[in-house]
C-alpha cells in the first residue's frame, strides 16, 4: 500500500500555509464559474445574438476542446514557469474571456470569449493541482483535495446563480461578475511565493505511463459517470418516474449539494486509509446506489439511490487527483494529459449513452451505465 508520511518541520503544511491554499482554491472557483456559465446562460444569449438551437452543440464542443488543449499546454508550461505564474496567466485569460463574451454582439465574438475562458480553465488545472499538493503537505493532501473539489461544486452553483441574475436583469451582467471574480482571484494568486514547477529532467510528458494507470482509471470512471450518467438523471426522472421538469431539476440539485460532504469525506478517508482503498469503497457504494436507482421498483428507494449516486460520483475526482499527484506530482505535462483524458471520456460517453438510449431505451442504458464504477473495484491492483 502507498505510504502516507506525515509532514516534517521543513515541509509546508495546510495549517500554516492557509492563505496560499485558499488563494488557489478561489482561482479554481473563478475559472469553474466562467466555464460552467455557458450552459445555463445560453437560452438568454441565443435570442439576443440571433443563435439557433443547432448553434449550442458547436459552442459547448468548442469550449470543451479549448479546455482539453489548454490542459496540455498548461501542464507543459510548468517546466518553464512556476505554478503561481501559470495560475496568474490562466485567470487573466478567464477574465479576458468573460469580458469579450459579455461585450459580444455576434456569435463569433461570443465564441471567442468562450475559447478564452476555456483556455483559462485548462491552463489553471495542472498548476492548481501541483500547488494544492505543495501547500497542503503530505499528511493532509487527501482532505485538501476534497476541499479543492468543493470549490468546483461552488463554481457550478455560482454559475447557475449568475444565470438567474442574468435572467432577472441582463445576461451581460453575469459575465461582468465573472470578470470581477477572476480579477479578485488573480490578485490573490499574485501574492503567492515559493510555488513549485515541473522537474525539467526527462520529456515534457514524463510520468505519463504512471498517470495513465490507476489515476486515470478512477478519473475516467468519474468523468463518464459525472458528465454522462448523472447528466441523464433529470431525463430519467421525467421519462421513467413521470416527474415534472422542475421536480427533476430539484433531485439533481440535491445530489449536487450532497456532493460537497462526499468530497470532504472521501478526502479525509484517503488520508487515513489511502486513496486506492477509498476509491474502491466509493466505487462499490456507487454500484449499489446505481442498482437501487435503476432496478428497485419502489420509487422512494430509487430516488434515494439516484441522489446518492449523483453525490458520490463527485468523490472520485479528489481521489483521482491525489493518486495522480502521488505518482507524477512534479510532472505538469502528465497532469494536463490526465485531465484532458477525463474530459474526452466524459464527452464520448455522453454521445454513446445518447445513442444507446435511442436504440435500447433510456432505462436499460442508464442501468448499465451505473455499473461502470465497478471497473475501479476490478481494475485496482490487489495489495497486501
Residue pairs with C-beta under 8 A, 6 or more apart in sequence:
1 274
1 276
1 277
1 383
1 384
2 274
2 275
2 276
2 326
4 138
4 139
4 271
4 274
5 138
5 139
6 138
6 139
7 13
7 137
7 138
7 139
7 140
11 137
11 138
12 134
12 135
12 136
12 137
12 194
13 136
13 137
13 139
13 140
14 21
14 135
14 136
14 137
14 140
14 143
14 144
17 135
17 136
17 137
19 191
20 131
20 135
20 192
20 195
21 132
21 135
21 136
21 144
22 188
23 185
23 188
23 189
23 191
23 192
24 87
24 128
24 131
24 132
24 135
24 148
24 189
24 192
25 132
25 147
25 148
25 151
26 151
26 184
26 185
26 188
27 87
27 90
27 91
27 124
27 128
27 185
27 186
27 188
27 189
28 124
28 128
28 148
28 151
28 152
28 155
29 151
29 152
29 154
29 155
29 158
29 181
29 185
30 91
30 94
30 155
30 178
30 181
30 182
30 184
30 185
31 90
31 91
31 94
31 117
31 120
31 121
31 124
31 155
31 182
32 121
32 151
32 152
32 154
32 155
32 156
32 159
33 154
33 155
33 158
33 159
33 162
33 178
33 181
34 94
34 97
34 98
34 117
34 120
34 121
34 159
34 178
34 181
34 182
35 63
35 67
35 117
35 118
35 121
35 155
36 155
36 156
36 159
36 160
37 159
37 162
37 163
37 174
37 175
37 178
38 59
38 60
38 63
38 114
38 117
39 60
39 159
40 159
40 160
40 162
40 163
40 164
41 159
41 162
41 163
41 166
41 171
41 174
42 51
42 56
42 59
44 163
44 166
44 167
44 171
45 51
45 110
45 171
46 52
46 53
46 55
46 56
48 171
49 104
49 105
49 106
49 107
49 110
50 107
51 107
55 107
58 111
59 110
59 111
59 114
61 347
62 111
62 114
62 115
62 118
63 114
63 115
63 117
63 118
64 118
64 343
64 347
65 118
66 114
66 115
66 117
66 118
66 119
66 122
67 118
67 119
67 121
67 122
67 343
68 122
68 339
68 340
68 343
68 344
69 119
69 122
69 340
70 118
70 119
70 120
70 121
70 122
70 123
71 122
71 123
71 125
71 126
71 336
71 337
71 339
71 340
71 343
72 122
72 333
72 336
72 337
72 340
73 122
73 123
73 336
74 86
74 90
74 122
74 123
74 124
74 125
74 126
74 127
74 332
74 336
75 126
75 198
75 205
75 331
75 332
75 333
75 334
75 335
75 336
75 337
76 204
76 205
76 332
76 333
76 336
77 86
77 123
77 332
78 86
78 126
78 127
78 130
78 197
78 198
78 332
78 333
79 197
79 198
79 199
79 200
79 204
79 332
79 333
80 197
81 89
81 197
82 195
82 196
82 197
83 127
83 128
83 130
83 131
83 134
83 195
83 196
83 197
84 127
84 131
84 189
84 190
84 192
84 193
84 195
85 195
86 123
86 124
86 126
86 127
87 124
87 127
87 128
87 131
87 189
87 192
88 186
88 189
88 190
89 123
90 119
90 120
90 121
90 122
90 123
90 124
90 127
91 120
91 124
91 182
91 183
91 185
91 186
91 189
92 120
92 182
92 186
93 116
93 117
93 119
93 120
93 123
94 116
94 117
94 120
94 121
94 124
94 178
94 182
95 120
95 178
95 179
95 182
95 183
95 186
96 116
96 120
97 113
97 114
97 115
97 116
97 117
97 118
97 119
97 120
98 113
98 117
98 175
98 176
98 178
98 179
98 182
99 113
99 175
99 179
100 109
100 112
100 113
100 116
101 109
101 110
101 112
101 113
101 114
101 117
101 175
102 113
102 172
102 174
102 175
102 176
102 178
102 179
103 109
103 172
104 110
104 112
104 113
113 175
120 182
122 336
122 339
125 335
125 336
125 339
126 332
126 333
126 335
126 336
126 339
127 332
128 148
129 148
129 321
129 324
129 325
129 335
130 196
130 197
130 198
130 325
130 329
130 330
130 332
130 335
131 192
131 195
131 196
132 141
132 144
132 145
132 148
132 325
133 141
133 144
133 325
133 329
134 195
134 196
135 144
136 143
136 144
136 145
139 271
140 271
141 270
141 271
141 322
141 325
142 266
142 267
142 268
142 269
142 270
142 271
142 272
142 275
142 278
142 318
142 319
142 322
143 264
143 267
143 268
143 270
143 271
144 267
145 267
145 270
145 318
145 319
145 321
145 322
145 325
146 263
146 264
146 265
146 266
146 267
146 268
146 270
146 315
146 318
147 263
147 264
147 267
148 318
148 321
149 263
149 267
149 314
149 317
149 318
149 321
150 260
150 263
150 264
152 317
153 256
153 259
153 260
153 263
153 314
156 256
157 256
158 181
162 174
162 177
162 178
163 171
163 174
165 173
165 174
165 177
166 172
166 173
166 174
196 330
197 332
198 330
198 331
198 332
198 333
199 206
199 330
199 331
202 331
203 333
204 333
205 331
205 333
205 334
205 337
206 328
206 331
206 333
206 334
207 327
207 328
207 331
207 334
208 328
208 331
208 333
208 334
208 337
210 327
210 328
210 334
211 324
211 327
211 328
211 331
211 334
211 335
211 337
211 338
212 337
212 338
212 341
213 327
214 276
214 323
214 327
214 379
214 380
214 381
215 320
215 323
215 324
215 327
215 338
216 320
216 324
216 338
216 341
216 342
217 375
217 376
217 379
217 380
218 279
218 316
218 319
218 320
218 323
218 376
219 316
219 317
219 320
219 321
219 324
219 338
219 339
219 341
219 342
220 341
220 342
220 345
221 283
221 316
221 372
221 373
221 375
221 376
222 313
222 314
222 316
222 317
222 320
222 342
223 341
223 342
223 343
223 345
223 346
223 349
224 345
224 346
224 349
224 369
224 372
225 286
225 309
225 313
225 316
225 369
225 370
225 372
225 373
226 313
226 314
226 316
226 317
226 346
227 343
227 346
227 347
227 349
227 350
228 346
228 349
228 350
228 352
228 353
228 369
229 290
229 309
229 313
229 349
229 353
229 366
229 369
229 370
229 372
230 252
230 255
230 309
230 310
230 313
231 350
232 353
232 357
232 362
232 365
232 366
232 369
233 248
233 251
233 252
233 255
233 306
233 310
234 245
234 248
234 249
234 251
234 252
235 248
235 362
236 306
236 362
236 363
236 366
237 243
237 247
237 248
237 251
237 306
238 244
238 245
238 248
239 362
240 362
240 363
241 299
241 302
241 303
243 251
251 303
251 306
251 307
252 310
254 307
254 310
255 306
255 307
255 308
255 309
255 310
255 311
256 310
256 311
257 311
258 307
258 308
258 310
258 311
259 310
259 311
259 312
259 313
259 314
259 315
261 311
262 311
262 312
262 314
262 315
263 314
263 315
263 317
263 318
265 315
266 278
266 282
266 315
266 316
266 318
266 319
267 318
267 319
267 322
269 278
269 281
270 278
270 318
270 319
270 322
275 319
275 322
275 323
275 326
276 323
276 380
276 381
276 383
278 319
279 316
279 319
279 320
279 323
279 376
279 380
280 376
280 377
280 380
282 312
282 315
282 316
282 319
282 373
282 376
283 316
283 373
283 374
283 375
283 376
283 377
284 373
284 374
284 377
285 308
285 312
286 309
286 312
286 313
286 370
286 373
287 370
287 371
287 373
287 374
287 377
288 305
289 305
289 306
289 308
289 309
289 312
289 370
290 305
290 309
290 367
290 369
290 370
290 371
290 373
291 305
291 367
291 370
291 371
292 301
292 302
292 304
292 305
292 308
293 302
293 303
293 305
293 306
293 309
293 366
293 370
294 302
294 305
294 363
294 366
294 367
294 370
295 367
296 302
296 305
309 370
313 373
316 373
316 376
320 338
320 342
324 334
324 335
324 338
325 335
328 334
328 335
328 338
349 369
353 365
353 366
353 369
356 365
356 368
357 365
357 366
